[in-house]
Amino acid sequence: MNHPNLQDQEAALMARFRLAHANENYLNFIQDGIVNHEQYLHASPKIVFLLREPHWETKDEDTRREFSMISDLSEGVRNRKDWRNWHIIVRWASALLDGNSISWEDLRPLSLDNEFRKKQLNRVAIVNIKKSGGARSLNWATFIEYAKRHKKLVTDQIELYSPDVIVCSGRFV
């Protein structure tokens, strides 16, 4: 079952982000959002994970890149070592969505299982405040400037998803 209204609104919002990125000469745009619309809309509670920025360093300063996190997340992040933080998000998603059906201690090994990760990630939405890649260490000045400039777009994105729960991830989010 498709949810064209939500998907269309999300696509329009991402187009606004892309335009802002093009106008501000960012080297890349990394799309986030609802991983699987049908599963998200049937999830209870509806969860948005609010993150600072994706770790995505551009090696060639002259190359503009666009990447959608959604395809990797819908496949369970495919055991990429640089995505180890997603295992933590998977554990939180499971704890919030599945309640007491599994202990916290038992979640760690499960979060390493790709099918389990897929199940959890397909039921949530991911919102990066900054939609262009950054290094392992956050450049706070750039991040704060971006957040101030794009506050309305990020707020619109969160409101579009109508979450029941917003999980802020990382320090000082």
Disulfide bonds with the S-S distance in Angstrom:
none
